[in-house]
Amino acid sequence: MTNDTVDTNTVLVVDDDSSIRWVLARALNNAQFKVISCDSGQEALSIISEQKPQLVITDIQMSGMSGLELLETINQKWPELPVIMITAYADTDLGSKTHELGAFDYLPKPFDINHVINLCQRAINSHKPASDLPLWLQHAEKHIDSEYHQGNAEVLIEMQQQFEQFVAETALRLTQEHKQKSAKILGWGRNTLSRKLKYWQQKPNSKEE
């Protein structure tokens, strides 16, 4: 592990390829970031716990704990911490899906250094201190941040609609499909619930579009 003085804008680079660690550390140091580096996911977890970086950059493919396993653990323990995934050029399909798994974004090889620096700055700007929000809301917040920075400006509208449908369906399940009781516990009129249910039934499934 290499360790510079930990301060604001500290980036943890995790890769079992020492040349990748060297390239990223040099570029980020030149851009005035503080850099910590290590070669395994397990060591990365210890560093995060002890030194609390503002950003993690990790390779997807590593011996031992993979980058995706590291991402999953970070999302569970530190959902406010942004993670950027490194992927081989041939794995860009996987890389483009990493934000769905909770990553802030991905970096395809070979690196464009200017893109690396800009992406790190955006990720750190999105970083928030540990929150008093319930864990499920922290995960939702991280998903919103990731989607917005991926260019989805309508993510809040989408999340609002999805959550409204979720609570309506939950109310129906709890009341054994009794619409009047469901509308009451939702604070809606029965006509409002019926209208929304009809709309959701007619709306095409976004996954099938």
Secondary structure, DSSP 8 states (H G I E B T S, - for coil): -EE----SSEEEEE-S-HHHHHHHHHHHHHTT-EEEEES-HHHHHHHHHHH--SEEEEESS-SSS-HHHHHHHHHHH-TTS-EEEEE-GGGHHHHHHGGGGT-SEEEESS--HHHHHHHHHHHHHH-----SS-HHHHHHHHHHHHHHHTT-TTHHHHHHHHHHHHHHHHHHHHTTT-HHHHHHHHT--HHHHHHHHHHHHHS--TTT-
